[in-house]
Amino acid sequence: LIFCDIVLPDGYGTDLVFELTQNNPQIAVVLITGHIGDRADWNTAREAGWPILQKPIPTNDLLSEIHKALHSQS
C-alpha cells in the first residue's frame, strides 16, 4: 500500500506514486491532501483509480478507503 500526501516538501506525491507504480501497477494507493482545489495530475490519479482524501480525514473514512484499496488489489 502506498499512502501518500499529494503535496510534499520537495515535490508532489502524485509524481512519486506514478514512478513507484510503473514497476508494480497492482500496488494499492491512497492519496491525501490538505489543499483545496484541483491539479491536472489529480484527475490523472483519479483516472488511475486512486482515491484522494481531503484532510482532516475522519478515521472511519480513512480505514474504509485503505480497506477498499487493499481488497481491490487481491
N, C-alpha and C positions, 0 to 999 in steps of 0.2 A: 504494500500500500504506500503510495506517495501522498502525503498530507502536507500541502504547501500553501503558504501565503502568496498572493499574486504579486504584491509589491515587496521587494526585498531591498536591503540597504545597497546592494551592488547591482541591481538589475530587476528583472521580472521573473516571478515564479513560473509563469507560463513558458518562458523560454527554456528554463531548466527542465520542466516536465516534458516539453516536446523533445528535448535532447535525450533525456533518460528513457522515454518510451520508444525511441527509434529502435533500440536494441531489444526491447521487450514490450511490444504493443499491447499485451494482455494484462499488464500491471494495472491494478486499481488506482484511481486518482480521485482525490477530493481537494478542491481549491477553496481557499478562504480569502476574504478581503474586508478591510475596514473602510475602503474608499467607495464613494458613491459615484456612479457614472458607468460608462462603458468604454472599453477599448476594443479595437478591432480584433485583437487576439483573444479577448473574452468570448467573442462569437465563435471563433475557431475552436476554442476549448469546449464550448457547449456543443458544437457540431461533433466533436470527438466523444461526446457523451460524459464529459467530466462536469460534475456539479460544482457550482460556485456558491458558497455560503457567505452571507453578509454578517460581519461581526457587529455587535456581540451575538454569538450563536447560542441559543438555548441548548442545554445539554441533551435533551431528548432528540432534537433535530440533528445535532452533531452525530450522536450514536446511530440514529436511523440512517443517515447518509453513508456513514462508514460501513454499516451492516449491508446496505444495498450495494455499495461499491465492491465489497469483498465477495458477496454472493453472486454478483453478476459476472464475476471472473471465473467462477467454478464450472 
